[in-house]
Amino acid sequence: MLLAAFAAWYVGMVWHSPYLFRARWMTALGLTPDQLKQMVSWYSPHLLSIAACLLFAYGVAWLQTWRMRKGIWPGILFSTLLWAAILLATLPSTSSLSRDLLVIEAGYTLVAAIVVGAILGGLSGKLVLAAPEAK
């Protein structure tokens, strides 16, 4: 689960880098380069992002365990369904945000969700020792 959460966080780091969407993201938020430098030095956004990735990975792992499904495709399916549920639940509260920002963040969270699902689905049952059989 930690590996999946780290991978999702890393996807976000690359997604918001200067090589992909940083310029559009800064424009959508109305940030200047100086404001971004100051924001990067704060701990709270990073900790919140890590916590969200961990919570999402936990949710996907729980869904897979609850439905007793293993494999990459079930992992991707459950993570995508959880992503869609979260998106639909939070959509009404995002009306004040710009469309560009919503598209950038929805794209990032979808890609991160797929990565989390693939990792958790692919590793399900492989990293945990089986329970000893009762005699």
Backbone hydrogen bonds, N-H to C=O, Kabsch-Sander energy under -0.5 kcal/mol:
donor,donor_aa,acceptor,acceptor_aa,energy
5,A,1,M,-2.4
6,F,2,L,-2.7
7,A,3,L,-2.3
8,A,4,A,-2.2
9,W,5,A,-2.2
10,Y,6,F,-2.7
11,V,7,A,-2.4
12,G,8,A,-1.8
13,M,9,W,-1.8
14,V,10,Y,-2.4
15,W,11,V,-3.1
16,H,12,G,-2.2
17,S,14,V,-1.5
20,L,17,S,-1.2
21,F,15,W,-1.8
22,R,17,S,-2.0
25,W,21,F,-2.9
26,M,22,R,-3.0
27,T,23,A,-2.2
28,A,24,R,-2.6
29,L,25,W,-1.8
30,G,26,M,-1.2
31,L,26,M,-2.6
36,L,32,T,-2.3
37,K,33,P,-2.2
38,Q,34,D,-2.0
39,M,35,Q,-2.4
40,V,36,L,-2.5
41,S,37,K,-1.0
42,W,38,Q,-0.5
42,W,39,M,-1.2
47,L,43,Y,-2.6
48,L,44,S,-2.5
49,S,45,P,-2.1
50,I,46,H,-2.4
51,A,47,L,-2.5
52,A,48,L,-2.4
53,C,49,S,-2.1
54,L,50,I,-2.5
55,L,51,A,-2.6
56,F,52,A,-2.4
57,A,53,C,-2.5
58,Y,54,L,-2.4
59,G,55,L,-2.2
60,V,56,F,-2.4
61,A,57,A,-2.5
62,W,58,Y,-2.6
63,L,59,G,-2.3
64,Q,60,V,-2.4
65,T,61,A,-2.3
66,W,62,W,-3.1
67,R,63,L,-2.4
68,M,64,Q,-0.5
68,M,65,T,-0.7
69,R,64,Q,-2.2
71,G,121,G,-1.7
75,G,71,G,-1.8
76,I,72,I,-2.6
77,L,73,W,-2.6
78,F,74,P,-2.9
79,S,75,G,-2.4
80,T,76,I,-2.4
81,L,77,L,-2.4
82,L,78,F,-2.5
83,W,79,S,-2.4
84,A,80,T,-2.5
85,A,81,L,-2.3
86,I,82,L,-2.4
87,L,83,W,-2.7
88,L,84,A,-2.7
89,A,85,A,-2.0
90,T,86,I,-2.0
91,L,87,L,-1.6
93,S,90,T,-0.9
94,T,91,L,-1.8
95,S,92,P,-0.8
97,L,94,T,-1.6
102,L,98,S,-2.1
103,V,99,R,-2.4
104,I,100,D,-2.4
105,E,101,L,-2.6
106,A,102,L,-2.6
107,G,103,V,-2.3
108,Y,104,I,-2.2
109,T,105,E,-2.7
110,L,106,A,-2.1
111,V,107,G,-2.3
112,A,108,Y,-2.8
113,A,109,T,-2.2
114,I,110,L,-2.3
115,V,111,V,-2.2
116,V,112,A,-2.6
117,G,113,A,-2.7
118,A,114,I,-2.5
119,I,115,V,-2.5
120,L,116,V,-2.8
121,G,117,G,-2.6
122,G,118,A,-2.4
123,L,119,I,-2.1
124,S,120,L,-0.8
126,K,123,L,-2.3
127,L,123,L,-1.0
